[in-house]
Amino acid sequence: MAALTYAGMDDTDSDEELPPGWEERSTKDGWVYYANHDEMRTQWEHPKTGKKKRCAGDLPYGWEQETNEKGQIVYVDHINKRTTYFDPRQVFTVEDVMIKPKRYDGNSSALEILQGRDLSDKVVLITGGNSGIGLETARSFALHGAHVVLACRNLTRANKAVRGIQEEWNKARVEAMMCDLASLRSVREFADSFKAKKLPVHILVCNAAVCTQPWTLTQDGLESTFQTCHLGHFLLVQCLQEVLRRSAPARVVVLSSESHRFTGLLDPCGKVDMALLSPARKDYWSMLAYNRAKLCNILFSNELHRRLSPHGVTSNAVHPGNMVYTSIHRSWWLMTFLFTLGRPFSKSLQQAAATTVYCAVAPELEGVGGMYFNNCFRCVPSFQAQDLAAATSLWESSERLVSQSSAGVQAL
């Protein structure tokens, strides 16, 4: 630990200025007291004004409250590698302290939303957390004490992401596990390995996705965009359903997109048309496949909330932002070019992760779900995304697909 430094006071005639030999410190719960080094004594009242004070607000990003070997409260600035007795938060008199709910918007960052939060009692599972928005989401949770598990198909990249977070903060608890959503066998193997760890899941972020993919079938015989974006996550939640229930209150956050508005899934009878979700090569268009998968994400989240909320598990869908520059568009040079053009005008990765983090931790959303959020605000999704019958139909169709896959595995 770095040597302790003492807070310097500006040379001013203000009544708030401490006399020579006095120092301001604070207790673990934020109450300020004053130490007189000349007389070796402490008191609660300011030596000039006679007022009591309390620190209001959260600790700034990068700061952590600790107790030294003498049992004294100290504040560690991990960014600048220094330690001080002085509480870095703004100090107000007790009468001035007002608790106001913070409002977030499209300019808010994930770290801003998590500022001052202690997530050391939370386990967070994130799919596709080795790059882009998923990595920023994982990093934000890990830097605030959560135990973060990255479920990724590329363990080399995932382990590199783990090292990067741990280099930023050596106390970060983050690990990577193999999970390829394009393989239902891989999802089941991941779920078995995760359950063997006997860990809870307080926050599950269904983040992984692919976009602008050429037409390919997975080893399960399904179109890859649909399986990666929707069906793999559906099976993952099915496999971890009991873990989520035991971890309650738990939250699931499903990343969707505003592009869900530009498509539909229903046949003339009002049922989900599976031929649209896993089309033949001649009927395939990559962007349309992505849009349909994003609509599936909202319908899945809504139905998941309906089924599991009585057990303390809530679910919400989110739109991270428009044209956010990530690796998701790397399969098609035209989309990469368009995203590059839009990069100066789109959200940063920290801003793109904000709505996910907000839905995962906001106190006002405790027990609230079945909604769609954009820019940290609830908004109304497309008409079809609100269709309860469509959500039920998609759930039942998804159950049949994973069941068929399970039967195939058993037959082998």
C-alpha positions as CSV (number, residue, x, y, z in Angstrom):
1,M,0.0,0.0,0.0
2,A,1.3,3.4,-0.8
3,A,2.3,5.8,2.0
4,L,-0.6,7.7,3.5
5,T,-1.0,11.3,2.5
6,Y,-3.0,14.0,4.3
7,A,-5.5,16.3,2.7
8,G,-4.1,19.7,2.1
9,M,-6.4,22.7,2.8
10,D,-6.5,25.8,0.6
11,D,-5.2,29.0,2.1
12,T,-8.5,30.8,2.7
13,D,-10.3,32.8,5.3
14,S,-13.4,30.6,5.1
15,D,-15.0,29.4,8.3
16,E,-14.7,25.9,6.8
17,E,-10.9,26.1,6.8
18,L,-9.4,23.9,9.5
19,P,-7.0,25.5,12.1
20,P,-3.4,24.4,12.0
21,G,-2.9,20.9,13.4
22,W,-6.4,19.7,12.6
23,E,-7.4,17.1,10.0
24,E,-10.7,15.9,8.6
25,R,-11.4,12.2,8.4
26,S,-14.6,10.1,8.1
27,T,-16.1,6.9,9.4
28,K,-17.1,3.9,7.4
29,D,-20.7,5.1,7.1
30,G,-19.6,8.6,6.0
31,W,-19.8,10.7,9.2
32,V,-17.0,13.2,9.4
33,Y,-14.8,13.7,12.5
34,Y,-11.9,15.9,13.2
35,A,-8.4,14.9,14.5
36,N,-6.3,17.4,16.5
37,H,-2.7,16.2,16.1
38,D,-1.3,18.7,18.6
39,E,-3.6,17.6,21.4
40,M,-4.0,14.0,20.2
41,R,-7.8,14.0,20.3
42,T,-10.8,13.8,18.0
43,Q,-14.3,15.3,17.9
44,W,-17.4,15.2,15.7
45,E,-17.9,19.0,15.5
46,H,-16.0,21.3,13.1
47,P,-13.5,23.2,15.3
48,K,-14.7,26.5,13.8
49,T,-18.3,26.2,12.9
50,G,-19.4,23.6,15.4
51,K,-21.4,21.8,12.8
52,K,-21.5,18.0,12.2
53,K,-21.0,16.8,8.6
54,R,-21.6,13.7,6.5
55,C,-20.2,12.7,3.2
56,A,-22.9,12.5,0.6
57,G,-23.0,10.6,-2.7
58,D,-20.9,7.7,-4.0
59,L,-17.1,7.3,-4.1
60,P,-15.6,8.4,-7.5
61,Y,-14.6,5.8,-10.0
62,G,-11.4,4.1,-9.1
63,W,-11.7,4.8,-5.3
64,E,-12.2,2.2,-2.6
65,Q,-12.8,2.4,1.1
66,E,-10.5,0.1,3.2
67,T,-9.5,-0.4,6.8
68,N,-5.8,-0.2,7.6
69,E,-3.8,-2.3,10.1
70,K,-4.7,0.2,12.9
71,G,-8.4,-0.2,12.2
72,Q,-8.7,3.3,10.6
73,I,-10.8,4.0,7.5
74,V,-8.6,5.0,4.6
75,Y,-9.4,5.6,0.9
76,V,-7.4,4.0,-1.9
77,D,-7.2,5.7,-5.3
78,H,-6.4,2.7,-7.6
79,I,-6.1,5.0,-10.6
80,N,-3.3,7.2,-9.2
81,K,-1.9,4.6,-6.8
82,R,-2.3,6.6,-3.6
83,T,-4.0,6.2,-0.2
84,T,-5.4,9.0,2.0
85,Y,-7.5,9.4,5.1
86,F,-9.5,12.1,3.4
87,D,-12.8,11.0,1.9
88,P,-12.8,12.1,-1.7
89,R,-16.5,12.7,-1.9
90,Q,-18.0,16.2,-1.6
91,V,-18.8,16.9,2.1
92,F,-22.1,18.7,3.0
93,T,-23.6,19.6,6.4
94,V,-26.1,17.1,7.6
95,E,-28.9,19.6,6.9
96,D,-27.8,20.0,3.3
97,V,-27.8,16.3,2.4
98,M,-30.6,15.4,0.0
99,I,-31.0,12.1,-1.7
100,K,-32.2,12.6,-5.2
101,P,-32.8,9.8,-7.7
102,K,-30.3,9.9,-10.5
103,R,-31.7,10.1,-14.0
104,Y,-29.7,8.5,-16.8
105,D,-29.9,8.9,-20.6
106,G,-28.1,8.1,-23.8
107,N,-24.9,10.0,-22.7
108,S,-24.6,8.0,-19.5
109,S,-21.9,5.4,-19.1
110,A,-21.9,2.0,-17.5
111,L,-19.3,3.1,-14.9
112,E,-21.3,6.2,-14.1
113,I,-24.4,4.1,-13.3
114,L,-22.3,1.8,-11.1
115,Q,-20.4,4.5,-9.3
116,G,-20.1,3.8,-5.6
117,R,-21.9,0.4,-5.9
118,D,-20.5,-2.6,-4.1
119,L,-21.3,-5.7,-6.2
120,S,-19.0,-8.1,-4.3
121,D,-22.0,-10.3,-3.4
122,K,-23.1,-10.7,-7.0
123,V,-22.3,-13.3,-9.7
124,V,-22.7,-12.0,-13.2
125,L,-22.8,-14.3,-16.3
126,I,-22.3,-12.6,-19.7
127,T,-22.3,-14.3,-23.1
128,G,-19.9,-12.9,-25.6
129,G,-18.1,-10.9,-23.0
130,N,-14.6,-10.9,-24.6
131,S,-15.1,-7.9,-26.9
132,G,-17.2,-4.9,-27.8
133,I,-20.2,-4.0,-25.6
134,G,-20.0,-7.3,-23.8
135,L,-16.4,-6.7,-22.7
136,E,-17.3,-3.1,-21.4
137,T,-20.2,-4.6,-19.6
138,A,-18.0,-7.3,-18.0
139,R,-15.3,-4.8,-17.2
140,S,-17.8,-2.4,-15.5
141,F,-19.2,-5.1,-13.3
142,A,-15.8,-6.6,-12.4
143,L,-14.3,-3.2,-11.4
144,H,-17.2,-2.9,-8.9
145,G,-16.5,-6.2,-7.2
146,A,-18.8,-8.6,-9.0
147,H,-17.6,-12.2,-9.8
148,V,-17.9,-12.1,-13.6
149,V,-18.0,-15.2,-15.8
150,L,-17.5,-14.7,-19.5
151,A,-19.2,-17.4,-21.6
152,C,-17.4,-17.2,-25.0
153,R,-16.8,-19.4,-28.0
154,N,-13.2,-18.3,-28.4
155,L,-11.3,-19.0,-25.1
156,T,-8.1,-17.4,-26.4
157,R,-9.8,-14.0,-26.8
158,A,-11.8,-14.5,-23.6
159,N,-8.7,-15.2,-21.5
160,K,-7.0,-12.1,-23.0
161,A,-10.1,-10.1,-21.9
162,V,-9.8,-11.6,-18.5
163,R,-6.1,-10.6,-18.2
164,G,-6.9,-7.1,-19.4
165,I,-9.5,-6.5,-16.7
166,Q,-7.2,-8.0,-14.0
167,E,-4.4,-5.8,-15.1
168,E,-6.6,-2.8,-14.6
169,W,-7.6,-4.0,-11.1
170,N,-5.7,-6.9,-9.6
171,K,-8.7,-7.7,-7.2
172,A,-11.1,-8.2,-10.1
173,R,-12.8,-11.6,-10.0
174,V,-13.3,-12.6,-13.6
175,E,-13.0,-15.9,-15.4
176,A,-13.7,-17.3,-18.9
177,M,-15.6,-20.5,-19.9
178,M,-16.2,-22.1,-23.2
179,C,-19.7,-21.7,-24.6
180,D,-20.5,-21.7,-28.3
181,L,-24.1,-20.6,-28.8
182,A,-24.1,-22.0,-32.4
183,S,-23.8,-25.4,-30.8
184,L,-26.6,-26.6,-28.6
185,R,-24.2,-29.4,-27.3
186,S,-21.7,-26.7,-26.3
187,V,-24.4,-24.8,-24.4
188,R,-25.4,-27.9,-22.5
189,E,-21.8,-28.7,-21.7
190,F,-21.2,-25.1,-20.5
191,A,-24.3,-25.3,-18.3
192,D,-23.1,-28.5,-16.7
193,S,-19.6,-27.1,-16.1
194,F,-21.0,-23.9,-14.6
195,K,-23.5,-25.8,-12.3
196,A,-20.5,-27.9,-11.1
197,K,-19.0,-24.7,-9.7
198,K,-22.0,-24.3,-7.3
199,L,-22.2,-20.6,-8.1
200,P,-25.4,-18.6,-8.1
201,V,-26.4,-16.3,-11.0
202,H,-27.7,-12.9,-9.9
203,I,-27.3,-11.2,-13.2
204,L,-27.4,-13.0,-16.6
205,V,-26.6,-10.9,-19.6
206,C,-27.6,-12.5,-23.0
207,N,-25.2,-10.3,-25.0
208,A,-23.6,-12.4,-27.7
209,A,-24.8,-12.0,-31.3
210,V,-23.7,-12.2,-34.9
211,C,-24.7,-9.9,-37.8
212,T,-24.3,-9.8,-41.6
213,Q,-23.3,-13.5,-41.6
214,P,-23.4,-15.4,-44.9
215,W,-26.0,-18.2,-44.9
216,T,-24.7,-21.2,-43.0
217,L,-26.3,-24.0,-41.0
218,T,-25.1,-25.0,-37.6
219,Q,-24.3,-28.5,-36.6
220,D,-27.9,-28.6,-35.3
221,G,-29.2,-27.9,-38.8
222,L,-30.4,-24.4,-38.1
223,E,-29.5,-21.0,-39.6
224,S,-26.6,-19.6,-37.6
225,T,-27.8,-16.1,-36.9
226,F,-31.1,-17.3,-35.4
227,Q,-29.4,-20.0,-33.3
228,T,-26.6,-17.7,-32.1
229,C,-28.8,-14.7,-31.3
230,H,-31.8,-16.5,-29.9
231,L,-32.0,-20.3,-29.6
232,G,-28.6,-20.6,-27.9
233,H,-29.6,-18.1,-25.3
234,F,-33.0,-19.8,-24.9
235,L,-31.4,-23.1,-24.1
236,L,-28.8,-21.5,-21.8
237,V,-31.6,-20.0,-19.7
238,Q,-33.5,-23.3,-19.8
239,C,-30.4,-25.1,-18.5
240,L,-29.8,-22.5,-15.8
241,Q,-33.4,-22.0,-14.8
242,E,-33.1,-23.7,-11.4
243,V,-29.9,-21.8,-10.6
244,L,-31.6,-18.5,-11.4
245,R,-34.5,-19.4,-9.1
246,R,-32.2,-20.3,-6.2
247,S,-30.3,-17.1,-6.8
248,A,-33.4,-14.9,-6.6
249,P,-33.8,-12.0,-6.8
250,A,-32.1,-12.5,-10.1
251,R,-32.2,-10.4,-13.3
252,V,-31.9,-11.4,-17.0
253,V,-31.0,-8.7,-19.5
254,V,-31.4,-9.6,-23.2
255,L,-29.7,-7.4,-25.8
256,S,-32.0,-6.7,-28.7
257,S,-32.0,-3.8,-31.3
258,E,-34.2,-1.1,-32.7
259,S,-33.9,-3.1,-36.0
260,H,-36.5,-5.5,-34.5
261,R,-39.1,-2.9,-35.8
262,F,-38.4,-3.7,-39.5
263,T,-39.7,-7.3,-39.6
264,G,-42.3,-9.8,-38.5
265,L,-42.4,-13.4,-37.6
266,L,-46.0,-14.5,-37.8
267,D,-47.8,-16.7,-40.3
268,P,-51.4,-16.0,-41.4
269,C,-52.6,-18.0,-38.4
270,G,-50.8,-15.8,-35.9
271,K,-48.1,-18.4,-35.1
272,V,-44.4,-17.9,-35.4
273,D,-43.3,-19.1,-38.9
274,M,-40.2,-21.1,-38.4
275,A,-39.5,-21.0,-42.1
276,L,-38.8,-17.3,-41.5
277,L,-36.4,-17.9,-38.6
278,S,-34.4,-20.6,-40.3
279,P,-34.8,-19.9,-44.0
280,A,-33.4,-21.8,-46.9
281,R,-30.3,-20.3,-48.7
282,K,-32.4,-18.9,-51.5
283,D,-34.7,-17.0,-49.1
284,Y,-31.9,-15.7,-46.9
285,W,-30.8,-12.0,-46.4
286,S,-28.4,-11.4,-43.6
287,M,-29.8,-8.2,-42.3
288,L,-33.4,-9.5,-42.3
289,A,-32.2,-12.6,-40.4
290,Y,-30.6,-10.3,-37.8
291,N,-33.7,-8.2,-37.5
292,R,-35.9,-11.3,-36.9
293,A,-33.5,-12.6,-34.3
294,K,-33.6,-9.3,-32.5
295,L,-37.4,-9.5,-32.5
296,C,-37.1,-13.0,-31.0
297,N,-34.9,-11.5,-28.2
298,I,-37.7,-9.2,-27.0
299,L,-40.4,-11.9,-27.3
300,F,-38.2,-14.3,-25.4
301,S,-37.5,-11.8,-22.7
302,N,-41.1,-11.0,-22.2
303,E,-42.2,-14.7,-22.0
304,L,-39.2,-15.5,-19.7
305,H,-40.4,-12.7,-17.3
306,R,-44.0,-14.0,-17.4
307,R,-42.9,-17.5,-16.5
308,L,-40.1,-16.8,-14.0
309,S,-41.1,-13.6,-12.3
310,P,-43.3,-15.5,-9.7
311,H,-40.0,-17.2,-8.7
312,G,-38.1,-13.9,-8.3
313,V,-36.4,-13.8,-11.7
314,T,-37.1,-10.8,-13.9
315,S,-36.2,-10.1,-17.5
316,N,-35.9,-7.0,-19.7
317,A,-34.7,-6.4,-23.2
318,V,-32.5,-3.5,-24.2
319,H,-31.2,-1.6,-27.2
320,P,-27.6,-0.7,-26.7
321,G,-27.4,2.0,-29.3
322,N,-27.4,2.8,-33.0
323,M,-24.3,2.0,-35.2
324,V,-22.1,1.2,-32.2
325,Y,-18.7,0.3,-33.6
326,T,-17.9,-3.3,-32.5
327,S,-16.7,-6.5,-34.3
328,I,-20.2,-7.7,-34.9
329,H,-20.2,-6.3,-38.5
330,R,-16.8,-7.7,-39.5
331,S,-18.3,-10.4,-41.8
332,W,-19.4,-7.8,-44.4
333,W,-17.1,-5.1,-45.7
334,L,-20.0,-2.8,-46.6
335,M,-21.4,-2.8,-43.0
336,T,-17.9,-2.2,-41.7
337,F,-17.5,0.8,-44.0
338,L,-20.9,2.2,-42.9
339,F,-20.2,1.7,-39.2
340,T,-16.8,3.4,-39.6
341,L,-18.5,6.4,-41.2
342,G,-21.0,6.6,-38.3
343,R,-18.5,6.0,-35.6
344,P,-17.9,9.7,-34.7
345,F,-21.7,10.1,-34.1
346,S,-22.5,6.9,-32.3
347,K,-22.2,5.9,-28.7
348,S,-18.9,4.8,-27.1
349,L,-18.8,1.3,-25.8
350,Q,-19.1,2.5,-22.3
351,Q,-22.3,4.4,-23.2
352,A,-23.6,1.4,-25.2
353,A,-23.2,-0.8,-22.1
354,A,-25.1,1.7,-19.9
355,T,-28.6,0.5,-20.5
356,T,-27.7,-3.1,-19.9
357,V,-26.0,-2.2,-16.6
358,Y,-29.0,0.0,-15.7
359,C,-31.5,-2.8,-16.2
360,A,-29.2,-5.2,-14.2
361,V,-28.7,-3.0,-11.1
362,A,-31.3,-0.1,-10.9
363,P,-33.1,-0.3,-7.5
364,E,-36.3,1.0,-9.1
365,L,-36.4,-2.0,-11.4
366,E,-36.4,-4.6,-8.6
367,G,-39.2,-7.0,-9.5
368,V,-39.9,-5.1,-12.7
369,G,-39.6,-6.8,-16.1
370,G,-41.2,-7.7,-19.4
371,M,-40.1,-4.3,-20.8
372,Y,-37.9,-2.9,-23.5
373,F,-35.3,-0.2,-22.7
374,N,-33.4,2.3,-24.8
375,N,-31.0,5.0,-23.4
376,C,-31.8,3.8,-19.8
377,F,-35.5,4.6,-20.4
378,R,-38.4,2.3,-20.9
379,C,-39.8,2.6,-24.5
380,V,-42.5,0.9,-26.5
381,P,-41.2,-1.8,-28.9
382,S,-42.9,-2.8,-32.1
383,F,-46.5,-3.9,-32.1
384,Q,-45.5,-7.5,-32.8
385,A,-42.9,-7.4,-30.0
386,Q,-45.8,-6.8,-27.6
387,D,-47.8,-9.7,-28.9
388,L,-48.3,-12.2,-26.0
389,A,-49.5,-15.0,-28.3
390,A,-46.4,-14.5,-30.5
391,A,-44.1,-14.7,-27.4
392,T,-45.8,-18.0,-26.3
393,S,-45.6,-19.4,-29.8
394,L,-41.9,-18.6,-30.1
395,W,-41.2,-20.2,-26.7
396,E,-43.0,-23.4,-27.6
397,S,-41.3,-23.6,-31.0
398,S,-37.9,-23.0,-29.3
399,E,-38.7,-25.8,-26.8
400,R,-39.4,-28.2,-29.7
401,L,-36.2,-27.3,-31.4
402,V,-33.9,-27.8,-28.4
403,S,-35.8,-31.0,-27.5
404,Q,-35.2,-32.4,-31.0
405,S,-31.5,-31.5,-30.6
406,S,-31.4,-33.3,-27.2
407,A,-33.0,-36.4,-28.7
408,G,-30.4,-36.3,-31.5
409,V,-27.6,-36.1,-28.9
410,Q,-29.0,-39.0,-26.9
411,A,-29.4,-41.1,-30.1
412,L,-25.7,-40.6,-30.9
